[in-house]
Amino acid sequence: MVDYFRLTLITVITVAKVMLCAVVGMGVSKYFINPKKSEKGLTYISVQIFLPCLLFSNLCLSVTWEAIGHYYWAPIIACLPILLGTTSSFVAKYLLPKKYQALLILGGSFQNGLTFPLSIILNLKGVEWFSGKSAEKAQSYIFLYNIMCSIGLWAIGEPIIVYFKKCQDEELARLAENVEAEKEEARGRQLGDMSFALPFEEESKEKRSATSGEQLTWYRPPADNDNPLRPKDYAATGEMETEGEKEAEESTLGKVKRIAGQSLRSPPVFVSLLAIFISLTPPLNWLASSFGGQIFLGGFGILGKAAIPLQLLVLGLTIMSNRSSGEDPEEAAAEGEKIQEGALAIKMAKIISPQILFSVLAVTIRLVLLPVICLLVVHLLNTAKIIPQDPIFLLTILVCTCSPSAINSSLICSLHDYYAKEYAQMIVVMYVAAIASTTGWLFVDILYVQWYYSLG
């Protein structure tokens, strides 16, 4: 009989570890001289050094052709929560202001596919048919499942944040230009309304406008060394280039190549693909398994162990950042003129705080909606005998689909300075909510597997 109290305790301990590291980050943050620069520096070290080491050491020897032949459905099913989460987030994003829309897509689409489900599976006790070698098989499933989660996060999630950040900067620049233009226009109107009086007319107290002759005396003809006035988008040929013509120059294939190139330049994506290539190539795999290769991978593994604690430390540091939620970039840049929001987002903002609504939507999509849909889809695939008829595989995949958002995703927001504090607050709420949701889903998943295979 399954000890569900023990399962609840396992989940609480797993989440408590996350919270403890975050609390340490919150406490340490007050000792930094420049918290914002410290946050950026630690984020860079985590993303560019420790995280690639962790991915490389985990994938370099764990992916084999035999494992892919048996477990290839694990990375395929991992694409399901990504697609469903992205679709659901795109539908729900119109309830939120623009600053939260990219955050919702990031939090709802990409999950913690390694550390969270691995801690649950490896500590699962009291299930008669899940013991001994079952945990080793489940670990192989989780590693393959996490391949798509990790690559998807950095190949798709990071470009999404970069794109929204670029759009925000362009819109803020446009708003700033509009504000400056309005100021110039106001100054022009003020000068136009001014009355002029010659010195000998001051005693009469009669005000009048300057005559054409008086205005001509103030006019200075252009000098030879003056630069010609040209529009901002004036081409070298003397013709104007519109934004549409600029965008038309880059074909769809060119955009895809550019996005793919940017994704491959991301260290986590590049290192993951390199590790998989080494693991699946016999000569390179032999080198990695040799004495020298083991020393090399061992060093990477030691560095990789620091990735998760440092990420959680950055999470706590981000929460305690000096940037308050009320100091939005658009307010500072536009000086009162804000980015135009949708009518639905404005209506919802009057009912509930956008930060609370964002957290509720992200938690609902990630911990409630997606596990329900994934359970139904997996059941249909299992009934049709499409996926492996293995209770260990089935339970492991179901546990993975109910995992919360990836903690690494908060690093993306910190790295690109895109509302990292708001996102970190949502992550904390999600992992606290995951205590109840994971316990409930684990109960449902075990009962479902036992019922389907007539176990226990």
Secondary structure, DSSP 8 states (H G I E B T S, - for coil): ---HHHHHHHHHHHHHHHHHHHHHHHHHGGG-SSHHHHHHHHHHHIIIIIHHHHHHHHHTTT--HHHHHHHTHHHHHHHHHHHHHHHHHHHHGGGS-HHHHHHHHHHHH-B--SHHHHHHHHT--S-TTS-THHHHHHHHHHHHHHHHHHHHIIIIIHHHHHHHHHHHHHHHHHHHHHHHHHHHHHHHHHHHH--B--GGGGGGT--B---HHHHHHH-----TT------TTB-TTS-B--HHHHHHHS-HHHHHHHHHHHHHTSHHHHHHHHHHHHHHSHHHHHHHHSHHHHHHHHHHHHHHTTHHHHHHHHHHHHHT-S--TT--HHHHHHTT------HHHHHHHHHS-HHHHHHHHHHHIIIIIHHHHHHHHHHHHHHTT-S---HHHHHHHHHHHT--B-THHHHHHHHTTSSHHHHHHHHHHHHHHHHHHHHHHHHHHHHHHHHHHT--
